[in-house]
Amino acid sequence: MAPPKISDAGPTAEASETSPAVFVCLETMKNRPDYLRTAQGRRQGTGSFLLQGRARGDDQATVRIGFTASKKIGNAVARNRAKRRMRALAREVLSMLARPGWDYVLVAKPEATVSSNYKDMLVDLATALASVHKARA
C-alpha cells in the first residue's frame, strides 16, 4: 500500500479560516509550586468545580492549566473521569476566553464534577472565568 500524497499547497483552507484565539498556547502545569502560587490568586467556586487563577506577570503568551481531583472525589476511576471532563472543558472554553500570561487550576468537587451536566459545566466555567478576570475594587 502506498503512503498518502502530501500536497504542496501549504496550509489548508480550514486552518486559515479559524480565528487566531483558537491558537492560544495551553500548557499543563506539572510542578507543585505552580499549583500553590495559583491557589494564592483569585478563585471562583461553581456548582461543579472550583476555578483558581492568577496573572503570572511574565512576558510569556502561554496559558498554563492544572487539574486537581483529590481522593474525596472517589476511587481512581472517578478521579480520572473528573479530570477528563475538566480537560475537555478547558479545551473548549479556555481556548477562547483565557488570557495570555495567566495560570488556571480546576479543582474537582465531590459528587458534582462527575455527575453534573456537561453543558451546565461549560456555562459555569465561562462565568467563573469572567469573575476571576474582573478587576478588584
C-alpha positions in Angstrom: 0.0 0.0 0.0 1.4 3.4 -0.9 1.5 6.3 1.6 -0.9 9.2 1.0 0.3 12.0 -1.1 1.2 15.3 0.6 0.1 18.4 -1.3 2.5 21.3 -1.7 -0.3 23.9 -1.3 0.7 24.8 2.2 -1.8 25.3 5.0 -5.3 24.1 4.3 -8.3 26.3 3.8 -9.8 25.2 7.1 -6.7 26.3 9.1 -6.7 29.8 7.6 -10.4 30.3 8.3 -10.2 29.7 12.1 -9.9 32.6 14.4 -6.5 33.3 16.0 -8.0 32.9 19.5 -8.2 29.2 19.0 -4.4 29.0 18.7 -3.8 30.1 22.3 -0.9 28.0 23.7 -2.2 25.9 26.5 0.4 24.2 28.7 -0.2 21.8 31.5 1.3 22.7 34.9 3.4 19.9 36.3 5.1 21.4 39.4 3.6 21.7 42.8 4.9 25.3 43.4 3.0 26.4 40.4 -0.2 25.0 41.8 0.5 26.6 45.2 1.1 30.1 43.6 -2.1 29.8 41.7 -4.0 28.8 44.8 -3.0 32.2 46.3 -4.6 34.0 43.4 -8.2 34.6 42.7 -10.8 31.9 43.0 -14.4 31.3 42.0 -16.5 28.4 43.0 -19.2 26.9 40.9 -21.7 24.1 41.4 -19.4 21.5 39.8 -15.8 22.7 40.4 -13.6 25.5 41.7 -11.5 27.7 39.4 -8.3 29.3 40.7 -6.5 31.8 38.5 -3.7 34.3 38.7 -1.7 36.5 36.4 1.9 35.3 36.3 3.4 38.8 35.5 5.9 37.5 32.9 6.0 38.2 29.2 5.1 34.8 28.0 2.0 34.5 25.9 1.2 30.9 27.1 -1.8 29.9 29.3 -1.0 27.3 31.8 -3.7 25.0 33.2 -3.7 22.5 36.0 -6.3 19.9 37.2 -6.8 18.6 40.7 -9.0 15.7 41.9 -8.3 14.5 45.4 -9.4 11.2 47.0 -12.5 13.0 48.3 -13.8 12.6 44.7 -13.8 8.8 45.0 -11.7 5.9 43.6 -9.2 6.2 40.8 -11.9 5.7 38.2 -14.0 8.6 39.5 -10.9 10.9 39.8 -9.8 10.1 36.3 -13.3 10.7 34.9 -13.4 14.1 36.7 -10.1 15.1 35.3 -11.1 14.0 31.8 -14.2 16.1 32.0 -12.3 19.2 33.2 -9.7 18.8 30.5 -12.5 18.7 27.9 -13.9 21.9 29.4 -10.6 23.6 29.3 -10.1 22.7 25.6 -13.5 24.2 24.7 -13.7 27.3 26.9 -10.1 28.3 27.7 -9.0 28.4 24.1 -11.5 31.3 23.6 -11.7 33.1 27.0 -8.3 32.6 28.7 -5.9 35.5 29.0 -2.3 35.1 27.9 0.1 35.1 30.8 -2.4 33.5 33.3 -2.3 30.3 35.2 -5.6 28.4 35.9 -6.3 25.4 38.1 -9.6 23.5 38.0 -10.3 21.7 41.3 -12.9 18.9 41.2 -15.8 18.8 43.8 -17.0 15.6 45.3 -20.1 14.1 43.6 -20.6 17.2 41.4 -17.8 17.1 38.8 -18.6 13.6 37.7 -22.4 13.8 37.7 -23.1 17.4 36.5 -24.5 18.1 33.1 -21.7 19.0 30.7 -23.5 21.9 29.1 -24.0 23.4 32.6 -20.3 23.0 33.3 -19.4 24.9 30.1 -21.5 27.8 31.3 -20.1 27.6 34.8 -16.5 27.8 33.5 -17.3 30.8 31.3 -18.9 32.7 34.1 -16.1 31.7 36.6 -13.5 33.0 34.1 -15.3 36.3 33.8 -15.5 36.6 37.6 -11.8 35.8 38.0 -10.8 38.3 35.4 -12.8 41.2 36.9 -10.7 44.0 38.3 -10.8 44.1 42.1 -12.1 47.3 43.6 
